[in-house]
Structures are given as structure tokens and as C-alpha cells.
């Protein structure tokens, strides 16, 4: 555990140095008395060994960038952070030492979301979403991606659903403009009881 924490701290320090270097370049060449600009379609930063540390380039919709790192000395450099921006919004992806995505942060025209992926199955296990119209949603899933807990709120309603291990519903609570309701389900996902009773 201590070795893993040390590797993560070293990776964060390297990534912070890269970001500061990029900002220094922009500050030096891009805003000097407003008379000079740094213009390039691709900006690549390498370390002392010539290995990639960061790569930024323009796209038709905006830009895309990668920050590289490695878990241990001698390991292959892999993307640890991906940055992407365009007309519709932006996205940040975080990767583990094997290069697999573990977290995703997105912001679009309709709202924003944070998604966390399982280390082994690579399935989304947790997500938080907020929309521009005032709605919000939280989802918790099993390692295989099947839903376990779902919570949602809008301007006119709210709901919470609990699911069984097989993914079928077990309990639902929801409120609408005409009041609140509770629904219970059997092991097959069939509704067996509703409070209050519906006509």
C-alpha cells in the first residue's frame, strides 16, 4: 500500500510539473505585452529520455490533450489524463497504471456527469449526473454493470429504486405532484404491494 501511495504521489508531482510548464509557455509566448502569440496545431512535451510527457493538439471541434505517466521506474509511459474540449462541452478521463479508464468527467450542453469504472470489469459502478433543467441522478451498479441503486430528482418528482442482485427491482419509492408511493417486488421483479393502494 505504501509503495502504491508513493507511486501515485510521484505521478501527481510529474503531472503538476507538466501542467505548470505548459502554463509557463503560454504566459511567456502567448501574452507578452499582447504583441506575440504562440500558435501551433500540436504541442508535444517530452522528458529527458525523450519519452512523451504531454501532448496537446487542435481538432475540428476544439482540442484534445494527453498527460502521460508511469506507475514504477522502467515501466512504459501511458496516458494518465485525457483532456477534450469542443463546441458541445468538455471531458476529462483518468486512467490507471495499465492505461484503462477509471473515471470520467463530462460537461455538455444538457448538463454534467461523473462516472467511476470498476478496476477489473471496466463497467461503470457509480455515476452522478446533473442537468441544466434542475434535475439530478445518482446510479450505483454492481461490478458487472447491473443497477443496484437509482436516485433521481426533477422539478416535479423524485424517485429511488433498489434492485436485487440479479438486477430486478426490489423496492421503489417515488413522489409526484399527487403524493408519494412505495412499491414492493418479489424475487422475479413482479409488483406485490403498493402503498397507498392504487385504484
N, C-alpha and C positions, 0 to 999 in steps of 0.2 A: 504494500500500500504506500509506504514512504517513497519507494522508487517511482511509483506511478505519479504521485503528487509532485515529486521533483521534476519529472519529465514534463508534466503539464505546466509547471511554473516556468521551466526553461522555454517551452514553446510559446507561452504567453509573452515572455520577455522579448523573444525574437520577433513575434508578430507586432508588438508595440514599437519596436525599433524600426521595422519596415514602414509602418504607418506614419511614424514621425519623419522618416526620411522622405516619403512621398510628399507630406505636407511642407517640409522644408524646401523641396524642389519647386513646388508650386508657389510658395511665398517668395522664393528668390528670383525665379524667372517669370512668374506669371503676373506679379503685382508690383514690380519695381517702378514706382512713380507713374504707373499707368502707361508706360511707353513701350514695354516689351511684353510679349506673351509666349508661353510655352505651348506650342501646338504640335500634336502628334497623334496619329491614329493608334499607335501601340507604344506602351511604356513597359519595359521589362527591367526588373532589378534582380541581379544575381549576387551570390555571396562570394567569399574569397576563393572558393573552389570552383567558381563558375556555374554552380547549381542554381536553379531558379528560386528566388525568394518571393517575388511578386510579379504579377503580370496583369496589366490593365489595357483594354483596347475598346475602341468605339464600335458600335453595331448600328444597323439601320434604325433601330428603335431607341437606342440610348448608349449604354455601356455595359461591359462585363469585366470582372476582375477576379483574380485568384491570389490568395496568400498561401505560401507553401510552408510546410514544417515536417519534422520527423520525430518519432517517439524516442528513439535511442540513437546514440552515436553510431554511425556507419549504416544506418537504415536508409532506405530510399526516401527521397523527398516526395511528399504527396500533398495535394491541396487540403488545407485545413479550414479555410474560409473561402466562400464564393460570394461575390457581390454582383448584383444585377439590377439595372435600372432602365426604365423606358417610359413611354408615354402613359401606360396604364398603371404604373406604380413601380415598386422595387421589391427585391427579395434578397435575403441573406441566408446562406446554407452553412452549417457547421459539420465537419467531418471528423471521424475518429482516426486513430493511427493507421488503420487499414485502408483508409480512403472512402469508407462508407458513410453516408449521411446520417447524422444522429439528431439534428434539429433544423427546423426551417422556420424562418420569419418572413412573412409576406405582407405587403401593403398594396392594395389595388384601389380601383375607383369605387368599389362597393364596401370596402372595409379592410380589416387586417386580421391575421391569424398567426398563431404559433403552434407548430406541430413537433412532437417528440417521437422518435422512432426507437423500436426495440433493438438492442445491440446484436442479437443473434438472428431473429426472424426478419428484421428490417421493416416490420409492419408498424404503422402508426399506433402508439399506445396512449397518447394524450394529445389533446388539441384544445385550443381556446380561440374563439372567433368573435369579433365584434363588427357589426355592420354600421353603415352611416345612418341608417334609419332608426338607430337606438336599440336594436336587437343584439343579443349576445348568446353564445352557445359554448358549452363545455362537454367534451366527449372523453371518456376513459375506456380503453379497449384492452382485451387480453393480448398475450404475446402473438397469437395468430391473427390479430386484427379484428376479432369479433367484438361487438359492442358489449360493454358491461354497465356503464352509467352514462346517461344522456340528460343534460340540463339545458333548457332553452328559455329565454325570455324575450318578449316583444313588447310593443307599446300597449297591446290589448290582451295579452295572455302570457302564461308561463307553464312550464311542464318539466317533470322529472320522470325518467324511466330507468328501472333497474332490470337487468337481464340475467337469465340463468347461464350457467357455463356453456350450454350448447348454443346460446345466442337468442333463444326465445324469450319473450317478455315474462317478467315475474311480477312486477308492480309498477303502476303508473299513477302519478299524481299530476293533476293539471287544473288550472284555473282559467276561466273565461269571463266574459262580461256578465254572464248569468250565474256565476258562482264557481265553487270548486268541486272536484270529483276525484275519487280514488277507485282504481280498478285492480283486481287481483286475478292472476292467471295460474293455470295448472302446469304440470311439467311439460305438457305438449304445446303450451302457449295459448291455450283457449281461455277466454274470459270466463271466470266462475263467479265473480261477485263485483258489484259496482255500488259505491256509496256516494251520494244518495242514489236510490233506485231511479233508473230512467224509465219513463213511461213508454 
